[in-house]
Amino acid sequence: MTDLTGIDLTGAAWRKSSRSSSQGNCMEVASNLPGLVAVRDSKDQRGPVLVFTSSGWDAFLGFAKAPR
């Protein structure tokens, strides 16, 4: 397990999906951080942030995309 506490996100380049609604109910992702991917709620940009290792993010996406 990787310790992800105390990560500096000041250089994070946040982006929303091109499919996001105009109502702002979406998440933003910053994938420009070396070895990390950060995720936050677009409505609460000063709120909590989830931080994944790159491999953890890939595993999450693989699970999310898997047929059920």
C-alpha positions in Angstrom: 0.0 0.0 0.0 1.2 3.5 -0.8 1.0 6.3 1.7 -0.9 9.1 -0.1 -1.1 11.5 2.8 0.3 15.0 2.5 0.3 15.1 -1.3 0.7 18.6 -2.8 -2.2 19.2 -5.4 -1.3 22.8 -6.2 -0.1 21.8 -9.7 -3.1 19.6 -10.4 -4.7 20.3 -13.8 -8.4 19.5 -13.2 -10.6 18.5 -16.1 -14.2 17.4 -16.5 -15.6 14.9 -19.0 -16.8 16.3 -22.3 -20.0 14.4 -21.5 -20.6 16.2 -18.3 -24.0 17.9 -17.9 -24.5 21.7 -17.7 -25.9 21.1 -14.2 -22.5 20.5 -12.8 -23.2 17.0 -11.4 -19.9 15.5 -12.3 -16.4 14.8 -11.1 -13.1 16.3 -12.1 -9.9 14.3 -12.6 -6.3 15.5 -12.5 -4.0 13.0 -14.2 -1.0 15.2 -14.7 0.6 14.3 -11.3 3.6 12.0 -11.5 2.3 8.5 -10.6 -1.0 9.7 -9.2 -4.6 10.5 -10.3 -6.7 12.8 -8.2 -10.6 12.9 -8.3 -12.9 15.5 -6.8 -16.5 16.7 -7.0 -16.9 19.5 -9.5 -19.5 21.2 -7.2 -17.2 21.3 -4.2 -13.7 22.1 -5.6 -12.4 22.9 -2.1 -13.8 19.7 -0.7 -12.2 16.3 -0.2 -10.1 14.7 -2.9 -9.6 11.0 -3.6 -6.0 10.2 -4.7 -5.1 7.0 -6.5 -1.8 5.6 -7.6 -1.8 5.3 -11.4 -2.1 1.5 -11.2 -4.9 1.8 -8.7 -6.8 4.2 -11.0 -6.3 1.8 -13.9 -7.7 -1.0 -11.8 -10.7 1.1 -10.8 -11.4 2.0 -14.4 -11.1 -1.6 -15.5 -13.7 -2.6 -12.8 -16.0 0.3 -13.8 -15.9 -0.6 -17.5 -16.3 -4.4 -17.0 -19.6 -5.9 -18.2 -22.0 -6.9 -15.5 
